[in-house]
Amino acid sequence: MEDLLQQTLDSAATEAALVPSSSADGMVFLLIAALGLLMALVYVPIRLFLTLTARSRRLRLLQRIRKLREDLAQPLAPEP
């Protein structure tokens, strides 16, 4: 029984040493990490630009609405 256990452990250790999965796993991790970083570098500036332009558009619209309200609140000048 001990011989069978030792033989199984030895064969498992040899197979683990033969399969270079750790370097392949490392490359996959680096590839995914690089793609994530690239996506973040593209997404963040675009998101900031869209947020800033939407806010400025909203501010201009609110200013126009306020000006129109002020114009409506003033009475019409009588004709001479």
Backbone as numpy.savetxt, mean C-alpha at the origin, in Angstrom:
# Nx Ny Nz CAx CAy CAz Cx Cy Cz
14.70 -52.11 16.88 13.88 -50.91 16.88 14.75 -49.65 16.88
15.80 -49.67 17.70 16.69 -48.51 17.75 17.42 -48.33 16.43
17.77 -49.43 15.79 18.44 -49.34 14.50 17.54 -48.70 13.44
16.27 -49.09 13.47 15.31 -48.53 12.52 15.12 -47.03 12.75
15.05 -46.63 14.02 14.90 -45.22 14.36 16.12 -44.42 13.92
17.31 -44.98 14.21 18.55 -44.30 13.82 18.66 -44.20 12.30
18.26 -45.24 11.59 18.31 -45.23 10.13 17.35 -44.19 9.57
16.16 -44.07 10.14 15.18 -43.08 9.70 15.69 -41.66 9.94
16.26 -41.44 11.12 16.81 -40.12 11.42 17.96 -39.76 10.48
18.83 -40.72 10.19 19.94 -40.48 9.28 19.46 -40.16 7.87
18.45 -40.90 7.41 17.95 -40.65 6.05 17.24 -39.29 5.98
16.55 -38.91 7.04 15.89 -37.61 7.05 16.92 -36.49 7.06
17.99 -36.65 7.81 19.04 -35.63 7.87 19.74 -35.50 6.52
19.97 -36.63 5.84 20.63 -36.56 4.53 19.73 -35.88 3.51
18.44 -36.19 3.53 17.52 -35.55 2.59 17.42 -34.05 2.85
17.41 -33.65 4.11 17.33 -32.23 4.44 18.60 -31.51 3.99
19.72 -32.18 4.06 20.98 -31.56 3.63 21.05 -31.47 2.11
20.40 -32.37 1.40 20.47 -32.38 -0.06 19.55 -31.33 -0.69
18.44 -31.00 -0.05 17.46 -30.08 -0.62 17.83 -28.65 -0.22
18.23 -27.81 -1.16 18.60 -26.43 -0.82 17.37 -25.51 -0.79
16.41 -25.83 0.05 15.17 -25.04 0.08 15.35 -23.72 0.80
16.33 -23.64 1.71 16.48 -22.41 2.48 16.90 -21.24 1.58
17.77 -21.49 0.59 18.17 -20.40 -0.29 17.02 -20.00 -1.23
16.26 -21.00 -1.67 15.11 -20.69 -2.53 14.05 -19.93 -1.75
13.82 -20.33 -0.51 12.85 -19.62 0.33 13.31 -18.18 0.58
14.61 -18.01 0.77 15.15 -16.67 0.98 14.97 -15.79 -0.24
15.16 -16.37 -1.43 14.99 -15.60 -2.67 13.53 -15.21 -2.87
12.62 -16.14 -2.56 11.19 -15.83 -2.69 10.82 -14.71 -1.73
11.32 -14.79 -0.51 11.04 -13.73 0.48 11.56 -12.39 -0.01
12.80 -12.37 -0.50 13.37 -11.11 -0.98 12.59 -10.55 -2.17
12.15 -11.43 -3.05 11.36 -10.99 -4.21 10.04 -10.36 -3.77
9.35 -11.03 -2.85 8.07 -10.50 -2.37 8.27 -9.20 -1.59
9.33 -9.14 -0.78 9.62 -7.92 -0.03 9.95 -6.76 -0.98
10.71 -7.04 -2.03 11.06 -5.99 -3.00 9.81 -5.50 -3.74
8.94 -6.43 -4.11 7.70 -6.02 -4.80 6.82 -5.19 -3.86
6.75 -5.57 -2.60 5.98 -4.80 -1.64 6.53 -3.39 -1.47
7.85 -3.29 -1.40 8.48 -1.97 -1.27 8.23 -1.13 -2.52
8.33 -1.74 -3.69 8.06 -1.02 -4.93 6.62 -0.53 -4.98
5.68 -1.38 -4.57 4.28 -0.97 -4.57 4.05 0.20 -3.60
4.71 0.15 -2.44 4.57 1.24 -1.48 5.16 2.53 -2.04
6.29 2.42 -2.72 6.92 3.62 -3.27 6.08 4.24 -4.39
5.29 3.44 -5.06 4.40 3.97 -6.10 3.10 4.47 -5.49
2.55 3.73 -4.54 1.23 4.04 -3.98 1.24 5.32 -3.15
2.24 5.49 -2.29 2.22 6.61 -1.34 2.22 7.97 -2.06
3.10 8.24 -3.02 3.04 9.55 -3.69 1.72 9.78 -4.45
1.21 8.72 -5.10 -0.06 8.87 -5.82 -1.18 9.19 -4.85
-1.23 8.48 -3.71 -2.28 8.70 -2.72 -2.19 10.12 -2.15
-0.97 10.58 -1.87 -0.81 11.95 -1.36 -1.27 12.98 -2.39
-0.90 12.78 -3.65 -1.29 13.71 -4.69 -2.81 13.77 -4.83
-3.45 12.60 -4.87 -4.90 12.58 -5.02 -5.61 13.19 -3.82
-5.08 12.96 -2.64 -5.69 13.54 -1.43 -5.56 15.05 -1.45
-4.39 15.55 -1.79 -4.19 17.00 -1.80 -5.04 17.68 -2.87
-5.13 17.09 -4.05 -5.93 17.72 -5.10 -7.41 17.67 -4.77
-7.87 16.60 -4.14 -9.28 16.51 -3.76 -9.60 17.55 -2.70
-8.68 17.76 -1.76 -8.92 18.76 -0.73 -8.95 20.16 -1.31
-8.06 20.44 -2.26 -8.06 21.78 -2.83 -9.31 22.01 -3.67
-9.75 20.97 -4.38 -11.00 21.08 -5.13 -12.18 21.33 -4.21
-12.22 20.61 -3.10 -13.30 20.77 -2.13 -13.27 22.17 -1.52
-12.08 22.68 -1.23 -11.96 24.02 -0.66 -12.44 25.08 -1.65
-12.05 24.95 -2.92 -12.52 25.91 -3.93 -14.03 25.87 -4.07
-14.60 24.68 -4.04 -16.05 24.54 -4.15 -16.75 25.19 -2.96
-16.24 24.97 -1.76 -16.83 25.60 -0.58 -16.73 27.12 -0.64
-15.61 27.63 -1.14 -15.47 29.09 -1.28 -16.47 29.65 -2.28
-16.70 28.94 -3.38 -17.71 29.39 -4.35 -19.11 29.39 -3.74
-19.41 28.35 -2.97 -20.73 28.27 -2.33 -20.91 29.42 -1.35
-19.90 29.71 -0.56 -19.99 30.84 0.39 -20.19 32.17 -0.34
-19.46 32.35 -1.44 -19.58 33.60 -2.20 -20.99 33.72 -2.78
-21.53 32.62 -3.32 -22.89 32.66 -3.87 -23.92 32.93 -2.78
-23.74 32.37 -1.60 -24.66 32.65 -0.49 -24.62 34.12 -0.09
-23.40 34.67 -0.05 -23.28 36.09 0.28 -23.96 36.95 -0.79
-23.78 36.57 -2.06 -24.40 37.33 -3.14 -25.93 37.25 -3.07
-26.45 36.09 -2.69 -27.91 35.94 -2.57 -28.46 36.68 -1.37
-27.66 36.87 -0.34 -28.15 37.55 0.87 -28.24 39.05 0.67
-27.48 39.58 -0.29 -27.51 41.04 -0.51 -28.74 41.41 -1.34
-29.39 42.48 -0.96 -30.56 42.90 -1.75 -30.12 43.45 -3.10
-31.05 43.36 -4.05 -30.77 43.88 -5.38 -30.77 45.40 -5.33
-29.88 46.01 -6.07 -29.80 47.47 -6.10 -30.98 47.98 -6.95
-31.68 48.98 -6.46 -32.82 49.52 -7.24 -32.31 50.21 -8.50
-33.09 50.12 -9.53 -32.73 50.77 -10.80 -33.03 52.26 -10.69
-32.16 53.10 -11.24 -32.40 54.57 -11.17 -33.45 55.05 -12.11
